[in-house]
Structure formats: structure tokens, C-alpha cells
């Protein structure tokens, strides 16, 4: 894993963002993998890999389709702020 992935992994894993209840998602905008990848400047495949490895886990719709929220964006920004 590269350094950015390691930093992201340690920060995000400690917050357990993916374990928040669906109730906490009220009033948050959600984004598809494509949209979120564009927002943070990584590829869709990178997000999919991070999700699979538990580095940066997406929420799942009842259909199983992954999505990200504004909370994910905030956590990503915290992990890479200087």
C-alpha cells in the first residue's frame, strides 16, 4: 500500500464511519462511486479497492450498490489536511 493509502486507512478505520446507522444519514447528500471519485481526485477503481480492503468503506443501498456521503467527504478531507 502506498503512503496516502496508509494514512487514509489509519484515520478512517479509527472513525468506523461505515458503522454509523442509516439514521445518521439524514440531511446528507449522497454520491455514486463515480461522483465521489471525481470529487476527491482518485479513480473509481481506487475507491472500489479501498472499499474492498476496508480502508475507506462505502455505505450500501438495499440493492447492494455502494454510495458515499458528505460525511465521507469530510473524513477524507480531515485525513489529508495539513
N, C-alpha and C positions, 0 to 999 in steps of 0.2 A: 504494500500500500504506500502511496506517496504521502508526503508531509501534510498536504492540505486534507487528505482523507483521514489521516491520523488525528489531526486537530479537530476536524469535524466529528469524527467518531467519538472522541473522548468527551467533547462538550455535549453533543446531542444525546448520547447514551445516558449521560448523567441526569438529563432532564426528564427522560422517559416520556417524551412528548407523545409518542404513538399510543401510550396507555391512557390518555385522557378520555373521559367519557364523551359520547356523542352530544350530551347536553352542553358541554363546554364549547361546542362549535357554533352555538347560536350567535348570530350577528357577525360571523366571519365569512369573508369571501373565500370561495374555493377555486382551485386551479387544476387543470389537467397536467399530466406529466409534461407535455409539450410546452404549455404556457409557463409552468414553473421553471423548467429548464432554461427557457429564454430569459425569464426574469433574473435568474441568478448567474447566467452565463456559463452553464455547463451543458453537455449533451444529454439527450433523452436516455441514452444507454448508460451514462454515468449515474443518473438518478435511479434508473432501474437496478443497477448493480448495488448502489448504496442501500436501496430498499431491501434487496435480497440479502445483503450482508448484515443488515441491521444497523448500518451506520447512520442512515437518515431515513427513517421509516415513514411511509405514506399511510394515510387513513384509507379505508376501503369502503366503497359503496356496497349496498346489499348485493349488487351484481358481481362484486369482487374487483371491480375496476378501481385502481388507485387514484387518489387525489391529494392535493396539498392545500393548506390554508394560509391565511395571513400569519397565524402563529408559527407555522413552519418557516415562513419568510423572516419573521423577527428572530427566530432562533438561529437561522443561517447567518443573518447579519451580525448577531452577537458573537458567533463563533469566529468570524473573520474581521471584527472591528479591531482597530489598533489602539 
